[in-house]
Amino acid sequence: MSDPSVSVVMAAYNSARYLREAIDAVRAQTVAPAQIIVVNDGSTDETADILASYGSAVVAVTQPNQGPSAARNTGLALATGRFVALVDADDLCKPERLERQLAALAANPDAVACFSGYWLFNEQGWVEDRPASPGSGRRDSLDYLSNVRFHYPTAVYDRTRAADVRFPVGIRAGEDLIFSALLATRGALIGIPDVLYGYRMHAAQISRDNQVTDASNRYFEERYDWVHANHARHWPDRSWDEIERSLWQGLVQQTEDAYWARNRRFFVHDRDYIRARWPEHLPRPAVAGWRWYPDWIWRLKARVDRLRASRGGGVAG
């Protein structure tokens, strides 16, 4: 690879508690980034003081609070490296993150971006590893609009091929889905299973996750409206009918996944939304008619299935 230079972009809002750890993890990379850009999005804590302590080692920019998408976009506009790596201001990276992802991109010249696995951790330490599935990459760009295929901060992408790709401003949740879909319009997205990125779990994220759960359908509508308003620019060769079907099918898949994961709250919420709002011109999905059966019924069915199997009678339908 003739130019492996990397600009790391980080948005920070009241991130003083974890910011130094995040920056130091980036500075410890075995392939040193050409830039570390941190956008201070109107923080009222000690974020600005921490950034100042790094001097010229960090490109620090302060702007009025505009939200994470706008802050990331400010950083992306300042990036000069051939590649861009995204990092959240409360997360960590293993030292070999950039090295391994750049190697994967060099081995796959058709790829515009590489994502990786990640680990979850909290104040007590490691929680679990979540290796990336290579099969979740190399999809049609529309497949990324409604379903999370990879953890977006793990992405390293080729800026020379996606220099104008930005996060949508005004989307309160799911901006990462749109960003991923836009990246996929520029080339293949590849995944490596290596667990290279650390996602920190803390109270502020749990609160936001609960808000996303409660307002998931409103966020779906925001994403739907953004794509409807911008599809001609970003998907000029695709009809709105095709894109609309993909968006709604993503919600169907999300609802089915919640059912099989036994997440009653998500399932009932999304199923009822589908029942009430499904477009009349699209074939109604089967999941709209699914009922929620209590766990004890599933446990009873499992016992019956095991009994039938032991007697050679097959599995109950």
Secondary structure, DSSP 8 states (H G I E B T S, - for coil): -----EEEEEEESS-HHHHHHHHHHHHT-SS--SEEEEEEES--SSHHHHHHTTGGGSEEEEE----HHHHHHHHHHH--SSEEEEEETT-EE-TTHHHHHHHHHHH-TTEEEEEEEEEEEETTEEEEEE---GGGSS--GGGGTTS--S-GGG-EEETTTSTT----TT-SS-HHHHHHHHHHTSSEEEEEEEEEEEEE--HHHHHHHHHHHHTHHHHHHHHHHHHHHHHHHH-TTS-HHHHHHHHHHHHHHHHHHHHHTT-HHHHHHHHHHHHHH--TTS---GGGG-----HHHHHHHHHHHHHHHHTT-----
